[in-house]
Amino acid sequence: MSDADGTAGEVQDVEEDMPGDLMQALKQVLKRSKALDGLAIGLHEATKALDRRAAHLCVLADDCSEVAYTRLVEALCEEHGIDLIKVPEKKKIGEWVGLGTYDKTGNVKKVVGCSCCVVKDWGEKSAALTMILDHFSKNKA
């Protein structure tokens, strides 16, 4: 195998890891964080991480039916200067953080909704993480 072939394979791998939009990037970051046990899932764990300022990023579902829940999470994020991303469906967050059951072929059978999760550990630097950090740096400027 020549060097040119090895380089082409590496370029192909990088292109596959490159997320298409912010939600795909968020999905990759959440899965990586979950694998490193750097994710707080649910209101109780999330508020503890937010209050301790141990969080890097908070993800909140838009379709959360409890108004007090969303107000609390938004207020904690604002008070402590933690970035907040809103996702349209809590079922999507549940799937991304591993609260789903899968059949033998890998298709999702059932997903438990998750209205809030917090990233406490990013893991290694990736294209998805860079995309998310760039999103927040553009919005703050």
C-alpha positions in Angstrom: 0.0 0.0 0.0 1.5 3.4 -1.0 1.4 6.6 1.0 -1.0 8.1 -1.4 -3.5 5.3 -0.7 -3.2 5.7 3.1 -3.7 9.5 2.8 -6.9 9.0 0.7 -8.3 6.6 3.4 -7.6 9.2 6.1 -9.3 12.0 4.2 -12.4 9.7 3.6 -12.6 9.0 7.4 -12.5 12.8 8.2 -15.2 13.5 5.7 -17.5 10.9 7.3 -17.0 12.4 10.8 -17.8 15.9 9.5 -21.3 16.8 10.7 -23.7 18.3 8.2 -25.5 20.7 10.6 -25.6 21.7 14.3 -28.0 18.9 15.3 -25.8 16.2 13.8 -22.8 17.7 15.6 -24.7 17.8 18.8 -25.6 14.1 18.4 -22.0 13.2 17.9 -20.8 15.2 20.9 -23.5 13.7 23.2 -22.7 10.2 22.2 -19.0 10.8 22.8 -19.7 12.4 26.2 -22.0 9.5 27.2 -19.2 7.0 26.4 -16.8 9.0 28.7 -19.4 9.2 31.5 -19.4 13.0 31.1 -23.2 13.4 30.7 -25.8 14.4 33.3 -29.2 13.2 32.2 -32.5 14.4 33.6 -33.5 17.4 35.7 -32.0 16.3 39.0 -28.5 15.5 37.6 -28.6 18.4 35.2 -29.4 21.0 37.9 -26.7 19.7 40.2 -24.1 19.9 37.4 -25.3 23.4 36.4 -25.3 24.7 40.0 -21.8 23.3 40.6 -20.7 25.0 37.4 -19.4 21.6 36.2 -21.2 21.9 32.9 -19.9 23.0 29.5 -23.1 22.7 27.6 -26.8 22.3 28.4 -29.3 20.7 26.0 -33.0 21.5 26.5 -36.1 20.2 24.6 -38.5 22.7 23.2 -41.5 20.4 23.6 -41.1 20.1 27.4 -44.5 20.5 28.9 -43.5 21.8 32.3 -42.9 25.6 32.2 -41.2 25.7 35.6 -38.7 23.0 34.4 -37.6 25.1 31.4 -37.5 28.3 33.4 -35.2 26.7 36.0 -32.8 25.3 33.5 -32.7 28.5 31.4 -32.1 30.6 34.6 -29.3 28.4 35.8 -27.6 28.5 32.4 -27.9 32.3 32.2 -26.7 32.8 35.8 -23.6 30.6 35.4 -22.8 31.6 31.8 -23.3 28.0 30.4 -24.2 27.6 26.7 -27.7 26.3 26.0 -28.9 24.6 22.9 -32.6 23.9 22.3 -33.7 20.7 20.5 -37.2 20.5 19.0 -38.1 17.0 20.4 -37.3 15.4 23.8 -37.4 12.0 22.1 -34.4 13.0 19.9 -32.4 13.9 23.0 -33.4 10.6 24.6 -32.2 8.7 21.6 -28.9 10.6 21.5 -28.1 10.0 25.1 -28.9 6.3 25.0 -32.4 6.1 26.5 -33.7 3.9 23.7 -34.1 0.2 23.1 -33.0 -1.4 19.8 -33.9 -4.5 18.0 -31.4 -7.0 16.6 -31.0 -5.1 13.3 -30.1 -1.9 15.1 -33.4 -0.1 14.5 -35.0 1.9 17.3 -37.9 0.2 19.0 -38.7 2.5 21.8 -37.2 5.8 23.1 -37.8 7.4 26.4 -37.9 11.2 26.2 -35.3 13.3 27.9 -36.1 17.0 28.4 -32.7 18.1 29.6 -29.1 16.9 29.6 -25.8 18.5 30.4 -22.3 17.8 29.0 -19.7 17.8 31.8 -16.9 16.3 29.8 -16.4 17.0 26.1 -14.0 14.1 25.5 -11.4 14.5 22.7 -11.5 17.4 20.3 -13.5 16.6 17.1 -15.0 18.4 14.1 -18.5 18.2 15.8 -17.2 19.9 18.9 -15.5 22.6 16.9 -18.7 23.2 15.0 -20.7 23.6 18.3 -18.0 25.9 19.9 -17.9 28.0 16.7 -21.7 28.3 16.8 -21.6 29.8 20.3 -18.6 32.1 19.6 -20.5 33.6 16.6 -23.7 34.1 18.6 -21.8 35.8 21.5 -20.0 38.2 19.2 
